[in-house]
Amino acid sequence: MSIIIMITQLILGLALLVFVHELGHFFAARVFKIRVPKFYLFFNPGISLIRFKKIHGRLRVKFLTKNSSDTEIERNEQGEPVLNENGKPKRKLLNLSALPDDDWRKYPENTEYGIGWLPLGGYCQISGMIDETQSIENLSSEPQEWEYRSKPAWQRLIVILGGVIANLILGVFLFAWVIGKYEKVYIPNEAVTDGIYAYQTARNMGFKCGDKIISIDGKIPERFNDAINPKMYFGSIVTVEREGKTMDIVISEDAYKVLKGSRGRLIDKSNYPVIVDSMVKDGIAYLAGMQKGDRFLFINDTLSIPTWGTLFENLYLFANQQISITCMRNADTMRIELTPDSLGKIGIIPSNPYQLKPYSIRQSIAYGWKDAMNSLTLNVKGLGKVISGEESASESLTGPIGIAQIYGGTWHWERFWSITALLSLVLAFMNILPIPGLDGGHAIFNLIEMITGRKVSDKVLQHAQTVGMIILILLMIYIFGNDIFKLFK
């Protein structure tokens, strides 16, 4: 069942991202009166699951139908195929006027919408554009006013960037949505009066428990989450208040490497006493007789537990071992025997001494943008480390299988939207890379034309598209193979 949930979340997430991306291209093309013959969610090699098109004001629908070509083999007067320079038959656009009235291809001015059977992407076919949906042979006729190639370079650039912009907007919107819908509240940085709890890795970097973070690279964080942003571990200067004095902690550019072995914990707000607020019903602490309001003092009479961070940092060391917890209940000292689970958890939720502040709508949007940009920056920096060789590509790059595992085997909407938001930003960034076949590759050629005043030839575009597709296919094979290899490590 968990595998089904993983796959379902992956397909739903990718479907949303692809749909929005292609919708960005679609709307931009229609603004400039460029025809869009086909708009498909998922790829449809050979067969389409469903397709529909409006003809003469009436919506026509077809299910599980074989795809029809928009071109035909060009023949000479003797009826023999005309060959190109590679010895292959040339193809030309169909003579639409010769098609029967019930043939959808006779009405190219109307968009055909559909859903393919291969859930690995989708496409928006734009008339007069050389891409994966059509080659130079489809463009042998004179440019028409409703074609992409007949428009000014700046308009073509906007059409190309439409998908990237749409994914960027979606990512920011989803970040803001998660904040407003699920998080709802935040802890102001100045409210953390006990200072941070610094785990061992952070202590090695110069932090101490009780430090109050004043600023990061001179910027004063409003939320405590901003004060512990992972971006600081790519190089920063953190100003803290320690015992009434301010001091700077310089973090090197390669400090991010400590994130891998830190169990996800470097700095948090847990520098306050462990007072039980609630427990998991029928959990370990509950069954052992622990009660709301109990305050932790020691583990096994010797390990002092002054703060929640101390408990969290040490409890996993006693996984599956019976221990004695000394706690204060009202004015009495109690000893409770229990055995933490394999993860070192006992099923308690400590009371939070810090007052939460609700997000306003304006703050949800503002922080949605800020969190989105921070996440995008982290991923861009991470990719830069891979390209420079500082990080292993096999460990850093993740494909569909890895993404499905990130979504997880249980369905949590907050996590689903958070992951999808991040993927939308990553998709926007990856598409803007100047690689032929991607939006960034097309954008580069348009920028060259805008700067030089000379249009790049169709043959160059065709060759670039071919090279780009080969690179992308090889990259996909590598990523898929890497995902499969990780499953069996």
C-alpha positions in Angstrom: 0.0 0.0 0.0 2.8 2.4 0.9 4.4 1.9 -2.6 1.0 2.8 -4.2 0.9 5.9 -2.1 4.4 6.8 -3.1 3.6 6.4 -6.8 0.3 8.2 -6.6 2.0 11.2 -4.9 4.7 11.2 -7.5 2.3 11.1 -10.4 0.0 13.7 -8.9 2.9 16.1 -8.1 4.6 15.7 -11.5 1.2 16.1 -13.3 0.6 19.4 -11.5 4.1 20.7 -12.2 4.0 19.7 -15.9 0.5 21.0 -16.4 1.4 24.4 -14.9 4.7 24.6 -16.9 3.0 23.9 -20.2 0.2 26.2 -19.3 2.7 29.0 -19.0 3.9 28.3 -22.5 0.3 28.0 -23.7 -0.9 31.3 -22.3 2.1 33.2 -23.5 1.7 31.8 -27.0 -2.0 32.7 -27.1 -1.3 36.3 -25.9 0.8 36.8 -29.1 -1.8 35.0 -31.2 0.4 32.0 -31.9 -1.4 28.7 -32.6 -1.0 25.8 -30.2 -2.0 22.7 -32.2 -1.6 20.3 -29.2 -1.6 20.5 -25.4 -0.9 17.2 -23.6 -0.5 16.1 -20.1 2.0 13.2 -20.1 3.6 11.9 -23.3 1.5 9.9 -25.8 3.8 7.9 -28.1 1.5 5.9 -30.4 -1.6 6.2 -28.4 -3.5 8.8 -26.4 -5.7 7.9 -23.5 -8.1 10.7 -24.1 -8.2 13.7 -26.4 -10.7 16.4 -27.1 -11.0 19.3 -29.5 -13.6 22.0 -30.2 -14.7 21.9 -33.8 -17.5 24.1 -35.2 -18.4 25.1 -31.7 -18.9 21.5 -30.5 -16.5 19.6 -28.2 -15.4 16.3 -29.7 -13.9 13.6 -27.5 -12.0 10.4 -28.3 -10.7 7.6 -26.0 -7.8 5.3 -26.5 -7.1 6.3 -30.1 -4.1 5.9 -32.3 -2.2 9.2 -33.0 -2.3 10.6 -36.5 0.7 12.3 -38.2 0.6 15.9 -39.2 2.9 15.2 -42.1 3.1 12.9 -45.1 5.9 11.6 -47.3 6.7 14.0 -50.1 6.6 12.4 -53.6 7.7 13.4 -57.1 5.6 13.3 -60.2 6.2 9.6 -60.6 4.8 9.0 -57.1 8.2 8.0 -55.7 9.4 9.4 -52.3 11.7 12.4 -52.5 14.8 11.7 -50.5 16.8 14.2 -48.3 20.6 14.5 -48.0 20.6 11.5 -45.6 18.8 9.3 -48.1 15.6 9.2 -46.1 12.2 10.2 -47.4 11.3 13.8 -47.0 8.1 14.7 -45.2 5.8 17.7 -45.8 2.8 19.1 -44.0 -0.5 17.5 -44.9 -2.8 19.1 -47.5 -5.5 20.0 -45.0 -8.1 20.9 -47.6 -7.9 17.3 -48.9 -8.8 15.8 -45.5 -12.4 14.7 -44.7 -14.5 17.0 -42.5 -14.4 14.6 -39.6 -10.6 14.6 -39.5 -9.5 16.7 -36.6 -6.2 17.7 -38.4 -8.3 19.8 -40.8 -8.8 22.4 -38.0 -5.3 23.4 -36.8 -6.5 26.7 -35.5 -8.2 24.9 -32.6 -6.1 23.3 -29.9 -6.3 19.5 -29.3 -6.1 18.7 -25.6 -5.2 15.3 -24.3 -3.7 13.0 -21.7 -1.0 10.5 -22.7 -0.2 7.2 -21.1 3.5 7.9 -20.2 3.5 10.0 -17.0 7.0 11.4 -17.4 6.2 14.9 -18.6 4.0 16.6 -21.2 4.1 19.0 -24.0 2.7 22.2 -25.6 3.2 22.1 -29.3 3.7 25.6 -30.7 3.2 26.3 -34.4 6.4 27.2 -36.2 8.8 26.2 -33.4 11.6 23.6 -33.7 11.4 21.5 -30.6 10.9 17.8 -29.7 7.4 17.9 -31.2 8.3 19.0 -34.7 11.5 19.2 -36.9 12.7 21.5 -39.6 10.8 19.5 -42.2 7.6 20.7 -40.7 8.6 24.3 -41.4 9.5 24.1 -45.1 6.7 26.5 -46.1 6.8 30.3 -45.7 6.3 31.6 -42.1 2.7 32.4 -41.3 1.5 35.2 -39.1 0.2 32.7 -36.5 3.5 30.9 -36.2 6.1 31.3 -33.5 8.9 31.8 -36.1 7.1 34.9 -37.5 7.1 36.8 -34.2 9.7 39.2 -33.0 12.5 37.7 -30.9 11.3 39.4 -27.7 7.8 37.8 -28.0 9.4 34.4 -28.7 11.5 34.9 -25.6 8.5 35.5 -23.4 6.8 32.4 -24.9 9.9 30.3 -24.0 10.1 31.7 -20.5 6.4 31.2 -19.9 6.8 27.7 -18.4 9.7 28.7 -16.1 7.7 31.8 -14.9 4.6 29.6 -14.3 6.6 27.1 -12.2 8.2 29.9 -10.2 4.8 31.4 -9.4 3.4 28.0 -8.5 6.4 27.3 -6.2 6.0 30.6 -4.3 2.3 30.2 -4.1 2.6 26.7 -2.6 5.2 27.9 -0.1 2.8 30.7 1.0 -0.1 28.2 1.0 1.7 25.8 3.4 2.6 28.7 5.7 -1.0 30.0 5.8 -2.8 26.7 5.8 -0.6 24.4 7.9 2.0 26.3 9.8 -0.3 29.3 10.7 2.0 30.5 13.4 5.7 31.1 14.0 8.1 31.8 16.9 9.6 35.3 16.8 13.4 35.2 17.1 13.4 37.6 20.0 10.9 35.3 21.9 13.5 32.6 22.3 14.8 34.0 25.5 16.7 30.9 26.6 18.8 31.0 23.4 19.6 28.1 21.1 20.4 24.5 21.9 23.6 23.7 20.0 24.1 20.0 19.2 27.6 18.6 19.2 28.2 19.3 15.5 27.2 23.0 16.0 29.3 23.1 19.2 32.3 22.0 17.1 31.6 25.0 14.8 31.8 27.5 17.7 28.2 27.7 18.9 27.2 27.2 22.5 23.9 26.3 24.2 22.3 29.6 25.3 23.6 31.7 22.4 21.0 34.1 21.1 21.3 34.7 17.3 21.3 38.4 16.6 22.0 38.5 12.9 23.2 36.4 9.9 25.5 38.3 7.5 24.2 41.5 9.1 20.5 40.7 8.5 18.3 40.5 11.6 15.9 37.5 11.5 12.3 38.0 12.5 11.4 34.4 12.7 13.5 31.8 14.7 13.3 29.6 11.6 15.2 32.3 9.7 17.8 32.3 12.4 18.6 28.6 11.8 18.3 28.6 8.0 20.5 25.9 6.4 21.7 28.5 4.0 24.2 29.8 6.7 26.2 26.6 6.3 27.3 27.6 2.8 29.4 30.4 4.3 28.2 33.1 6.6 29.0 35.3 9.6 26.6 34.7 12.5 26.5 37.3 15.3 25.4 35.9 18.6 24.8 37.2 22.1 26.7 35.1 24.7 26.6 35.9 28.4 25.7 39.5 27.7 28.4 40.1 25.0 28.1 39.9 21.2 30.5 37.9 19.1 30.8 36.7 15.5 31.0 33.0 14.5 32.5 32.6 11.0 31.0 29.6 9.1 33.1 28.2 6.2 31.6 27.6 2.7 32.0 23.8 3.1 30.2 23.7 6.5 27.1 22.3 4.7 28.9 18.9 4.7 28.1 18.6 8.4 24.4 18.5 7.6 24.7 15.0 6.3 25.9 13.5 9.5 24.0 15.6 12.0 20.8 13.6 12.1 19.1 16.7 10.9 20.0 18.5 14.2 22.5 21.4 14.5 20.7 24.2 16.2 17.1 24.5 17.5 15.0 26.3 20.1 15.0 23.3 22.6 17.2 25.0 25.3 14.4 24.9 27.9 13.5 22.4 30.6 11.8 19.2 29.7 8.3 19.5 31.2 5.8 17.0 29.8 2.9 18.6 28.0 1.3 15.5 26.6 2.1 11.9 25.6 1.3 9.5 22.9 -1.7 7.4 24.1 -0.5 3.9 25.0 3.0 5.0 24.2 6.1 4.1 26.1 6.0 7.0 28.6 2.3 6.8 29.0 2.4 3.1 29.9 5.3 3.7 32.2 3.2 6.0 34.3 4.5 9.4 33.3 2.1 12.3 33.7 1.6 15.8 32.3 3.7 18.4 34.2 6.5 15.9 35.0 9.9 17.6 34.8 13.0 15.6 33.8 16.1 15.7 36.0 18.3 12.7 35.3 18.7 9.5 33.3 20.1 6.6 35.3 20.9 9.0 38.2 24.0 10.4 36.5 23.1 12.0 33.2 21.7 15.5 33.9 18.8 16.5 31.7 18.5 20.3 32.1 17.0 20.9 28.6 14.9 19.2 26.0 17.8 19.4 23.6 20.0 17.4 26.1 17.3 14.7 26.3 16.9 14.5 22.5 20.6 14.4 21.9 21.2 11.6 24.4 18.1 9.5 24.5 18.8 7.7 21.2 22.0 6.3 22.9 19.7 4.2 25.1 17.6 2.8 22.2 16.0 -0.6 23.2 17.7 -0.3 26.7 15.8 -0.1 30.0 16.6 3.2 31.7 15.6 5.0 34.9 14.3 8.6 34.5 14.3 10.8 37.5 11.7 13.5 37.3 10.0 16.1 39.5 6.2 15.8 40.0 4.8 18.7 42.0 7.1 18.7 45.0 8.0 15.0 44.8 10.9 13.3 43.1 9.8 10.3 41.0 11.7 7.4 39.3 10.2 6.0 36.2 11.5 2.8 34.5 11.0 2.6 30.7 12.7 1.4 27.5 13.1 3.8 24.5 12.2 2.4 21.1 14.7 1.7 18.3 14.8 5.4 17.4 15.4 6.5 21.0 11.8 7.9 21.4 9.5 7.5 24.4 6.4 9.2 23.1 6.3 12.6 24.9 5.7 16.1 23.8 7.3 18.8 25.9 5.6 22.1 26.8 6.8 25.0 24.7 7.6 28.1 26.8 7.6 30.4 23.8 4.5 32.3 22.6 3.6 31.7 19.0 2.7 34.6 16.6 0.1 34.0 13.9 1.0 34.8 10.2 -1.0 37.5 8.6 -2.0 37.0 4.9 0.6 39.6 4.0 3.3 37.7 6.0 2.3 34.3 4.4 2.9 35.8 1.0 6.1 37.6 2.0 7.6 34.6 3.8 6.3 32.3 1.1 8.5 34.2 -1.4 11.4 34.4 1.1 11.3 30.6 1.9 11.0 29.8 -1.8 14.0 31.8 -2.7 16.0 30.4 0.2 15.2 26.8 -0.9 16.0 27.6 -4.6 19.3 29.2 -3.5 20.2 26.1 -1.6 19.5 23.8 -4.5 21.4 26.0 -6.9 24.4 26.0 -4.6 24.1 22.3 -4.2 24.1 21.8 -8.0 27.1 24.1 -8.3 29.0 21.8 -5.9 28.1 18.8 -8.1 29.2 20.6 -11.2 32.5 21.7 -9.6 33.2 18.1 -8.5 33.0 19.0 -4.7 30.0 16.7 -4.3 29.2 13.3 -5.9 26.6 13.4 -8.6 25.5 9.9 -7.8 24.7 10.9 -4.2 23.2 14.3 -5.0 21.1 13.7 -8.1 17.6 12.2 -7.7 15.2 10.9 -10.2 11.5 9.8 -10.1 12.2 6.8 -7.9 14.1 9.0 -5.4 11.4 11.7 -5.5 8.7 9.1 -4.8 10.7 8.0 -1.7 10.9 11.6 -0.6 7.1 11.9 -0.8 7.0 8.9 1.4 4.6 5.9 1.9 2.0 7.8 3.9 0.0 10.7 2.7 0.4 14.0 4.5 -0.9 17.0 2.6 1.5 19.5 4.2 4.5 17.4 3.2 3.0 16.8 -0.2 2.6 20.5 -0.9 6.0 21.4 0.6 7.8 18.9 -1.6 5.8 19.8 -4.7 6.5 23.5 -4.1 10.3 22.8 -3.9 10.1 20.6 -7.1 8.3 23.4 -8.9 11.2 25.7 -8.2 13.8 23.1 -9.1 11.9 22.4 -12.4 12.0 26.1 -13.2 15.7 26.4 -12.5 16.6 23.2 -14.4 14.6 24.4 -17.4 16.3 27.7 -17.6 19.8 26.1 -17.9 21.3 27.0 -21.2 21.1 23.5 -22.6 19.7 22.9 -26.1 16.4 21.2 -25.8 15.5 23.0 -22.6 13.8 26.3 -22.4 17.1 27.9 -21.4 18.6 26.7 -24.7 15.8 28.2 -26.8 16.1 31.5 -24.7 19.8 31.7 -25.5 19.2 31.6 -29.3 16.5 34.3 -28.9 18.8 36.5 -26.9 21.6 36.1 -29.5 19.1 37.3 -32.1 18.1 40.3 -30.0 21.7 41.3 -29.5 23.1 40.7 -33.0 19.9 41.4 -35.0 20.5 38.1 -36.9 18.3 35.1 -36.5 19.9 31.7 -35.9 19.3 29.4 -38.9 16.7 26.6 -38.6 19.4 24.0 -39.3 21.5 25.2 -36.4 18.4 25.1 -34.2 17.6 21.6 -35.5 21.1 20.3 -34.7 21.2 22.0 -31.3 17.8 20.4 -30.5 19.2 17.0 -31.5 22.3 17.4 -29.4 20.3 18.7 -26.5 17.9 15.7 -26.6 20.8 13.3 -26.7 22.3 15.0 -23.6 18.9 14.9 -21.8 18.2 11.3 -22.6 21.7 10.2 -21.4 21.1 12.3 -18.2 17.8 10.6 -17.7 19.3 7.2 -18.2 22.0 8.0 -15.6 19.6 9.4 -13.1 17.2 6.4 -13.5 20.0 4.0 -13.2 21.4 5.8 -10.2 18.0 5.6 -8.5 17.7 1.9 -9.2 21.3 1.4 -7.9 20.5 3.2 -4.6 17.5 0.8 -4.1 19.9 -2.2 -3.9 22.8 -0.5 -1.9 
